[in-house]
Amino acid sequence: MKQKRTFTIEIDRVKITTTRNHRHAAWCGTCRAESEFLDRMEAAHLAKIIQAQGMTIDQENLHFYQPAGEQVLICLNSLLGRNNSKYH
């Protein structure tokens, strides 16, 4: 008699895959760490995925960076909630 097993795996990492040929990696002064930075469209898309998984985003704690002459970027660490003390 075969037994059926169900495994649930929770993953604490997110891999961002993009078709762009450049990345926005920079030092986040608020996180005090290097982070990927997403433009508004990428951040909105990832936020929808995060919320669809039943997780919440603390919008008051998002970190922003604006390179000279470019658009405002959003810190991936802060979007994923990694700006709290357990990640430092």
C-alpha positions in Angstrom: 0.0 0.0 0.0 1.5 3.3 -1.0 1.2 6.3 1.2 0.8 9.8 -0.1 3.0 12.5 1.5 2.6 16.3 1.2 5.5 18.6 1.8 5.2 22.3 2.4 8.4 24.4 1.7 8.6 28.0 2.8 11.2 30.0 1.1 12.7 33.1 2.7 14.4 34.4 -0.5 13.2 36.1 -3.7 15.1 35.9 -6.9 14.4 38.8 -9.2 14.8 38.0 -12.9 14.7 40.8 -15.4 15.2 41.2 -19.1 17.0 44.5 -18.6 20.7 44.4 -19.2 21.6 46.6 -16.2 21.0 46.3 -12.5 20.5 49.0 -9.9 22.7 47.8 -7.1 23.7 50.5 -4.6 24.4 51.2 -1.0 21.2 51.8 1.0 21.9 54.3 3.7 18.9 53.3 5.7 19.5 49.5 5.6 23.2 50.1 5.9 23.8 47.4 3.4 24.1 46.9 -0.4 20.7 46.3 -2.0 19.1 46.0 -5.4 16.9 48.9 -6.2 13.8 48.6 -8.4 12.0 51.1 -10.5 8.3 51.8 -9.7 7.0 49.4 -12.3 9.2 46.5 -11.0 8.4 47.3 -7.4 4.6 47.4 -8.1 4.8 44.1 -9.9 6.7 42.5 -7.0 4.3 44.0 -4.5 1.4 42.4 -6.2 3.1 39.0 -6.0 4.0 39.5 -2.3 0.4 40.5 -1.4 -1.0 37.6 -3.4 0.9 35.3 -1.1 -0.9 36.8 1.9 2.1 38.9 3.0 1.9 42.6 3.8 4.2 45.5 2.8 4.9 48.2 5.3 4.9 51.2 2.9 6.0 53.6 5.6 9.4 51.8 5.9 10.3 51.7 2.2 13.7 53.2 1.3 14.3 55.3 -1.8 17.3 56.2 -3.8 17.5 58.7 -6.7 20.7 58.6 -8.8 21.6 61.9 -10.4 19.3 62.6 -13.4 17.4 59.3 -13.0 14.1 58.2 -11.6 13.4 57.4 -8.0 14.3 53.7 -7.1 12.9 51.5 -4.3 15.2 49.4 -2.1 14.4 45.7 -2.5 15.4 44.9 1.1 12.9 47.4 2.4 10.2 46.1 0.0 10.7 42.6 1.3 10.7 43.7 4.9 14.4 43.1 5.5 15.0 46.4 7.1 14.1 45.2 10.6 16.7 44.2 13.1 16.7 40.4 12.4 18.4 41.1 9.0 21.2 43.3 10.4 
